[in-house]
Amino acid sequence: MESRRTDTRDKIQLGGLVVKAGLREEEKSVILGILIEGLQALKTDDAIKAHYQKIGDAAFRKPDTDS
């Protein structure tokens, strides 16, 4: 039961990230494509993780505007 709660919480948090990124209105296949391409970039370029992290850290500091 606890693993289901953890899984549900994780999915809700990940959905919140999609909203925070401003992708709420985007087609699901586009969002998935962005995520897959980002993962491929992480696997092939060590510097890209630091780049994405910098962008994400800045976004977390900004108030939500797409709620």
C-alpha positions, 0 to 999 in steps of 0.5 A: 500500500505504501508503494502505491502512495509513493507512486501516486505522490511521485506522479502528482509531483511530476505532473506539477513540474509539467504545469510549472514548465508551462506545458499544461496545454501542450499535447501529451505526445509533445511533452513525452517527446521533449522528455525523451529527447532530454533524457537522450541529451543527458546520456550523451552530454555531461554538461547538459545536466548542469545546464538543465539544472540551472534552468530548473533551479531558476524556475523553482525560484520564480512564482507559479504563473500557470496554475 
